[in-house]
Amino acid sequence: MTSAPMPHFHATVRVGLRASVLDPAGDAVCAAALRLGHSAIQSIRIGKAIEVQLEAPDAATARRQLESLSAQLLANPVMETWSLELHHQEN
């Protein structure tokens, strides 16, 4: 008897600086955008998006694993915040 395959999930973890943390890279990009004539730009904050593929028995378990990974490894809680998008993938 074969067991059912473990569900696959795809997640995007977005990490960015807290609002209270200065973002010199974002400021530099904003200044360059203004010099290029993009006068509507008011501010730019630089962050990162991390794509994760994983197997888990269900979405709740996958979310718990990703939340732990994000809080412990992917983001520095002193200066960064993170958000998570989780999607089920067909095998």
C-alpha positions in Angstrom: 0.0 0.0 0.0 1.5 3.4 -1.0 0.9 6.5 1.0 -0.4 9.6 -0.6 2.2 12.1 -1.7 2.9 15.0 0.7 1.4 18.2 -0.5 3.7 20.8 -2.0 3.6 24.5 -1.1 5.2 27.6 -2.5 5.8 30.6 -0.3 7.1 34.1 -0.7 8.5 35.7 2.4 8.9 39.5 2.0 11.4 41.1 4.4 11.8 44.9 4.8 13.2 47.4 7.2 11.1 48.6 10.0 9.6 52.1 9.5 11.9 53.4 12.3 15.1 52.2 10.5 16.8 54.5 8.0 17.1 53.1 4.4 20.1 54.7 2.7 19.9 52.4 -0.3 16.2 53.3 -0.7 17.0 57.0 -0.4 19.8 56.7 -3.1 17.4 54.9 -5.5 14.7 57.5 -4.8 17.2 60.3 -5.5 18.3 58.6 -8.8 14.6 58.2 -9.8 14.0 61.9 -9.3 17.1 62.8 -11.3 15.7 60.6 -14.1 12.6 62.6 -14.2 10.2 60.4 -12.1 8.9 63.4 -10.2 5.9 61.5 -8.7 8.1 59.2 -6.6 7.9 60.2 -3.0 10.0 57.5 -1.3 11.5 54.1 -1.9 12.2 51.4 0.6 14.4 48.5 -0.4 13.6 44.9 0.8 13.9 41.4 -0.3 11.6 38.6 -1.4 12.6 35.0 -0.6 10.9 32.1 -2.5 10.5 28.9 -0.6 9.3 25.5 -1.8 8.3 23.0 0.8 6.4 19.8 1.6 4.0 19.7 4.6 1.0 17.6 5.5 -1.3 20.7 5.4 -1.3 24.4 5.0 -1.3 25.1 8.7 1.8 23.1 9.3 3.5 24.7 6.3 2.6 28.2 7.6 4.0 27.3 11.1 7.3 26.1 9.6 7.6 29.2 7.5 6.8 31.6 10.3 9.5 29.9 12.5 12.0 30.1 9.6 11.2 33.7 8.9 11.4 34.8 12.6 14.6 32.8 13.3 16.6 33.1 10.1 15.2 35.2 7.3 14.6 38.4 9.1 16.4 40.3 11.8 13.7 41.1 14.3 15.5 44.1 15.6 15.4 46.0 12.3 13.2 44.1 9.9 9.6 43.0 9.5 8.4 40.1 7.4 5.2 39.0 5.7 4.3 35.6 4.2 2.2 34.5 1.2 1.6 30.7 1.0 0.1 28.8 -2.0 -0.6 25.2 -2.4 1.0 23.6 -5.5 -0.3 20.7 -7.4 2.1 17.7 -7.3 
